[in-house]
Amino acid sequence: MQRVPLASHQLALMDKYWRASNYLSVGQIYLHNNPLLTRPLALDDVKRILLGHWGTTPGQNFIYVHLNRIIKQYDLSMIFISGPGHGGPAVVSQTYLEGSYSEIYPEISQDAAGLQKLFKQFSFPGGIPSHASPECPGSIHEGGELGYSLSHAFGAVFDNPELIAACVIGDGEAETGPLATAWHSNKFLNPVSDGVVLPILHLNGYKIANPTILARIGGEELEQLLRGYGWQPIFVAGSDPKSMHEAMALALDQAVHEIKDIKAKAAQQGAFERPRWPMIVLKSPKGWTGPKTVDGVPIEGTFHSHQVPISSPAAHPEHLPLLEEWLRSYRPEELFDENGRLLEALAELAPKGNRRMGANPHANGGLLLKPLAMPDFKEFACDVPNHGVMGIGDTHVLGPFLRDVVALNPDNFRVFGPDETISNGLVALFDTTQRQWMGANDSNDEHLGPRGRVMEMLSEHQCQGWLEGYLLTGRHGLFNCYEAFIHIIDSMFNQHAKWLKVAGQLPWRPKIASLNYLLASHVWRQDHNGFSHQDPGFIDHVVNKKSSIARVYLPPDANCLLSVMDHCLRSRHYVNVVIAGKHAAPQWLDKEAAAEHCAAGIGIWPWASNLDQAQSADVVMACCGDVPTLETLAAVSILREALPTLKIQVVNVVDLMKLQAEYEHPHGLSDHAFDALFTTDKPVIFAFHAYPSLIHKLTYQRTNHSNIHVHGYHEEGTITTAFDMTVLNKIDRFHLVMDAIDRLPQTGEKGRALKQALTDKLTEHRLYINEFGEDMPEIREWRWSCDNAEQ
Amino acid sequence: MQRVPLASHQLALMDKYWRASNYLSVGQIYLHNNPLLTRPLALDDVKRILLGHWGTTPGQNFIYVHLNRIIKQYDLSMIFISGPGHGGPAVVSQTYLEGSYSEIYPEISQDAAGLQKLFKQFSFPGGIPSHASPECPGSIHEGGELGYSLSHAFGAVFDNPELIAACVIGDGEAETGPLATAWHSNKFLNPVSDGVVLPILHLNGYKIANPTILARIGGEELEQLLRGYGWQPIFVAGSDPKSMHEAMALALDQAVHEIKDIKAKAAQQGAFERPRWPMIVLKSPKGWTGPKTVDGVPIEGTFHSHQVPISSPAAHPEHLPLLEEWLRSYRPEELFDENGRLLEALAELAPKGNRRMGANPHANGGLLLKPLAMPDFKEFACDVPNHGVMGIGDTHVLGPFLRDVVALNPDNFRVFGPDETISNGLVALFDTTQRQWMGANDSNDEHLGPRGRVMEMLSEHQCQGWLEGYLLTGRHGLFNCYEAFIHIIDSMFNQHAKWLKVAGQLPWRPKIASLNYLLASHVWRQDHNGFSHQDPGFIDHVVNKKSSIARVYLPPDANCLLSVMDHCLRSRHYVNVVIAGKHAAPQWLDKEAAAEHCAAGIGIWPWASNLDQAQSADVVMACCGDVPTLETLAAVSILREALPTLKIQVVNVVDLMKLQAEYEHPHGLSDHAFDALFTTDKPVIFAFHAYPSLIHKLTYQRTNHSNIHVHGYHEEGTITTAFDMTVLNKIDRFHLVMDAIDRLPQTGEKGRALKQALTDKLTEHRLYINEFGEDMPEIREWRWSCDNAEQ
């Protein structure tokens, strides 16, 4: 196809549309009243407090207007991702002009009254922030925290072969680590079965008060960098609107044609070669079309245009005419009719219906969400003929279940992880799928292919960002990760949880699938890693977020893991954190018991306890997590053998949030139910997977709280055996028993003797492990053998 | 200078040295006994449990041997940073061979007995992990979590003009975001006053089970990428040892000459142009020199060589001869004498004394640490003629103090931040220094220069990594950041805190300067940001780490901030988190009172309380953080006016860890001291800066815990005024008073009336803010005016 410059009258119309959007953007920052400047600007027309960000806005408006043109011309399905910080005025102006804003918010109507409200709400208390927040139609990316736009864009187009995600990347944002590695996502994109990401690197030269790196390395280095990342950059640079419109239109035509060529060629050939996708580099002045100077300070093209270029006319009366001049420079009277509606000739430039980027359903994923086709998890359960039978590793049991979820949902579910999927015990996935990989291949590679459902890149940021984009556009997924290193995405989790909270309050945004974490390779197994790989604190971080969003599960064995994961994959609009082991470990519950236990989330294990219904316990031995459950049951068996008259109640916690008060978390137990499990006055020895203080934080209001004694991770550990890790942190069976004895004076002489014996045992353990480097046979070979005869 | 290939006999010796180090590396993974293979390998000689990582090791050994050669030849001061995961066997072998290991650990002697211990401790319970952990001489970078090697390398060489940090970067690690952006650090390096980073990108092709991106994009794209990042790559590729030795020696000669040329030219010209520094790309097989195949599976050059290539001979007897063959392929009898000491001719290849990379004092920064020259913080204090006088913004008072710290320590102290230094109120720094910047300049830039002490890149990872490298090599610094976004480096904080814990237990590693965070732009001021910028949870994350490391300060005003920062900058081996405001806010304490209050860390404010020494309080109004202090004092003044007979004790907390039990944190108050502040039975209304549960977590064991009612951040907020943020989260003065009344039935009718009045006030507030977008005048203009007449 031939590249023909657009007719100048069309470019002139586009320039008017751009002026209209810039006018609305300045209006949002400044105007309280007189939205169409139908009378001279008065002090009273200006907001009392001036907030917001101008710098990035005109460039993003420029891009949006040009994208509208190619959407119409080529009938594209496109979404807009606003990566630079504070592009809110642009996306709000654009979705207002195209009409999608007023459809969702009818009170922000397409007339003078609506305009006035549009202006007022911006950066106004209780109004809308200066980012592309969930309230903004067409957005899947807020961008308050920078660096994730390109990852979100890729996540959005995976398995959406008709979709193009136009992703504006700020040159500030481009300095972040997550963005710097996200360019490499093109090695994972299938040109046949996936859609397309069109990055538009927006070089406006400055961050808040600094130049940006990419704007200052020169065109040659920048081109090398982008080509080195595997892209084909098309450069558009300048400040004269007319020539910039021409150049941008040509660049986008070129990009569309290259995209179509790549897609066509790939469809013919299959998708065996990684293409060099086009991208745009747009270099335009920061604060473009804004005031050149204010009070003698240069504004346009400098970092001084970052926020509000003309400060308060109330404090500086000479600023009022400057502001009026700036606003009138867009000639609103040529753009809007007397009622404040965009002129029909201009409105015609926007795409129609769902082609409008503010109305594309891909940017409101809940609209498109299909439930997963789910296999029956019980068919994957392991046999548990007796409590404590040795398993193969809990995540290894989960693997075949996830394999079948993948098989049943070939275009709707992906598994993400930083090259730990096999290490985390999920190798069964590769029975049915591969790792998605468009890079070069080598004969020694395994499980790589151009249509894999497993996404592995050694970047937790990338895994998280891709998954978020995939979920936000209405699909399902799972992130599997080492427990310690999931902290790498703490801040991305924050932003996603915040997005979910706000989106959940918007009736026009239906719920999306939950973000599911499977944290295997956890703190208690450090056989060949060490202290650097130990941190169970992600759940502390998660529970700080809204209780309507945060869910934490610690299944004690494989069948419980299956049940929990089945629940999580069916759930909506949560963040589910599931912590599970991958090493061979004892199994406690058969599939029916597991389903029942997980549905309750917490419960007494009567077979492990030694009291009848009618009896009351002397002590509660509670546990949460696979290793704590093992150590607790081993402690219980020591206690039951040595002190048979002691009445022990064993409580296992799967759903951590059951512990919190019912008015603090929807899963929280009533005080009555809690007391039935933990008593109101008996000692509770609680073995917990993570930092002990989390249990105190969740239970501090409970009746018996002062008797809850939590054992957990204390930042003690090195490279050592699984059991020794528990000893170093005093969560092993021996320390649990010794603690129980300390809390139970009635155990008397027998208790004291037992404690001494266990102290000796710990010494023996230390000597043995120092000598042989493995645990004593009695530890390795211990099996539960004392079910309650009553049960 | 001419590049002359090394004499072949020298290369032959280097090859032997390499073989020796590879032999020791395999020995660490496998051998329990028979360390010199003086007799045939028996099953008993092999460790029972085989752990560790071979894949990256031979390549790192190769690099180290070649670096030793250039260190000697050019008399370089160089440190070695082992970026790829699990390079432990290499750095341990190398430091053992050069003698630095045995100097620190004399029991690991340079003989057969020492070798046996060296082998046994590796990946053995309680031994050393498979990374370059703190226990390893010459290391400043553990690399358990990947991605920070290059940032650490740059941090190490800032202000160390004679130092070269040789930084091995794994091709897996290179996929992480932090590493991907760290390449751009060359824009911040001054070739005159800073040292040099020599990156060695090690392409061994595979991560755990996947190919790496950079190994599969082809040489042309890779060269473009690295040149685009601003480097001059020198490629060395192959697998034949002889030709690889020749190529690597030539490449390193070339790199040294280019470095010397750049440094010489820069010294002549000043440092106005950013040079293109050399770097090495080493492409060698993963698991180089290891077994080609095992059980028919290819090993060398594939991901199967990642961990232990030959699995247990105990379980697979046919593996024993394979292992012996592999070990003997290095011909240990040609390398070590009969006592197990490296032959003299080989030992000669290592540098001497502190030129050995395991002994370079820069890698043990405490050895070089000089105390900061400190100005008297009291000279920067603001006048506080009466309690509650309006200040200019607390960090704005801190700015001149930090400015003088910079001026007094021109080569020993830097301030890091992601372009927020001015935004965070520290503009005074630019009175005396600039932002370090070697990029191109523009006439509109401000405060940029080639020798600035302020390091700004829009990457929190980069700021943190640079600062860590700077501190670990014995200097001082401060990271200023928005509070919400410091979560971006949660996981880097973890790793640094873990490093400090372990290093603190090693007598040969003297303490280093603390890592100081200044978190301004905090959760309570969202005037022009919004929900995405709100997260006060970093301190929750920090207090999970060892109490010997973690310190958290929330100064209530500017003079307290000065006192706290003075303390932090003088402290050693901690992580200090300081949270402070930047907006104009009331000031409470003059410089003497502030110093006294901060030294205590917590205390009653008698002037704000209304009880005599002899009286006991009816209620404690406690506060921690600047905004909570303001709201608490406003609440106290409402209570004192409306209910003058109520006896109120006001407690302010600066040092958060004072709240924890004394046996849990060295700063913790005794129960007696705590009870004196918080009573044993009276209601405590506690206004806290962050998530309320943190206070419960710290105080759950205190006598009066059940009466402590905490107000804090509840994930409620949007873009709004400072006061409205407190209302949305119910930590404002009105909610505090209403809560107090609820806890004080004795306030009776008067209390109920006050509560009703405040409910009405909150309605009025909501109406006012919706109308005008700012707080009611009575809020804006409120000033404390009711000092206790008794004081």
Interface residues (C-beta under 8 A of the other chain):
Chain A: K47 R48 I49 L51 G52 H53 S123 F124 P125 G126 G127 I128 P129 S130 H131 S133 E142 G144 E145 L146 G147 G172 E173 E175 T176 G177 P178 L179 A180 T181 A182 H184 K187 G205 K207 I208 A209 N210 P211 T212 I213 R216 I217 G218 E221 L222 E223 Q224 L225 L226 R227 G228 Y229 G230 P298 G301 T302 F303 H304 Q307 D419 E420 T421 I422 S423 R435 W437 G439 A440 D442 N444 D445 E446 H447 L448 E456 M457 L458 S459 E460 H461 Q462 A484 F485 H487 I488 D490 S491 N494 Q495 K498 K501 V502 D527 H528 N529 G530 F531 S532 H533 Q534 D535 G537 D540 H541 N544 K545 K546 Y691 S693 L694 H696 K697 Y700 H705 E715 T718 I719 T720 T721 D724 I769 N770 F772 G773 E774
Chain B: K47 R48 I49 L51 G52 H53 S123 F124 P125 G126 G127 I128 P129 S130 H131 S133 E142 G144 E145 L146 G147 G172 E173 E175 T176 G177 P178 L179 A180 T181 A182 H184 K187 G205 K207 I208 A209 N210 P211 T212 I213 R216 I217 G218 E221 L222 E223 Q224 L225 L226 R227 G228 Y229 G230 P298 G301 T302 F303 H304 Q307 D419 E420 T421 I422 S423 R435 W437 G439 A440 D442 N444 D445 E446 H447 L448 E456 M457 L458 S459 E460 H461 Q462 A484 F485 H487 I488 D490 S491 N494 Q495 K498 K501 V502 D527 H528 N529 G530 F531 S532 H533 D535 G537 D540 H541 N544 K545 K546 Y691 S693 L694 H696 K697 Y700 H705 E715 T718 I719 T720 T721 D724 I769 N770 F772 G773 E774
